């Protein structure tokens, strides 16, 4: 009866609840056949009007849009001859400071109320940043510092010839000082030295500041999608 539902194992384990997604290709179930006590999450391409209409009919709520930005890279794109990134790598000693920066930073996240508490949201991103420091999933976490204080960070992983930005953020005390631009320049330099051909980064459609940052840095929109949730 529930063949179209796929359990999101990591999400369910982390948030200690049943979190599912839907196979959008197969026929959808009758309303009474939906699994109880579960959160069903669906990510839909923005121009897939048929599925979006179906989600609305089944009582799903729109949560957030997602913009994917991409930038092609060339050796000539990197004016900086930086080759050694050891001084920019976050280490175990950076984790506590990074977790403080991440706390309440991603208020536009799709992990939002009423489906997730602010504490659950912050725990999610704090776990992400810690895993990046230890090169789990993301390859590394790069940081910029003002003296001994972290002003901004960015996590990145190289997949084939693509550099994927996971998290990027600026500490509250340093916002509005061009740190985001410097972080993107750092990622670009890092990615080129690792033979990446493009950089990809996703952000929420409601995050205008991030969208403007990527556009000014030469990124183009490559994809737009929407998240819908239904609490059963």
C-alpha angles and dihedrals in degrees: 000000000000099000094122091057119086120195115231096223101191094043093047092050095045097047093036095232138092109275118179139178130204132241099232094199101062125072112278123244129250113266093252092056095063114119111257126231093025139115111228114202126189131184113202133186108251094240096048093103094164093061093040090054090048091052091052091051091052093053100257118157124224108242110173143328124239127215119197115204125195136187127190116228132216131175088248089057090074113073090170116085091207110146104156114070099172091107090056098047116109113231136197089275089059096058099087092050092045092051090054091051092049093050108107091352099114101052091147092059121128086236090084141132136315089028096041131019122237088248092055090048093051092045089053094054094040089055090048093052092047091050090050091055088054091045095247109152093334114063096225149334115242119201138193119211138200101210101312098337123097109238097178144350141200131190120210141176130191115225112183102308096338127096111208121198110215105179129003125178146156124218113250094245092056102044117125092029100101095262093132091057091049091050091054090049089051092050091048092053092045092049095049093051087054092052096249115161098201143012122227127194133169129209139168119273088233092058098091094166092057093045091052091048093054094044092052089049092058100263121144128208108257101172142007124200140162133227120220127184135194122189107209 
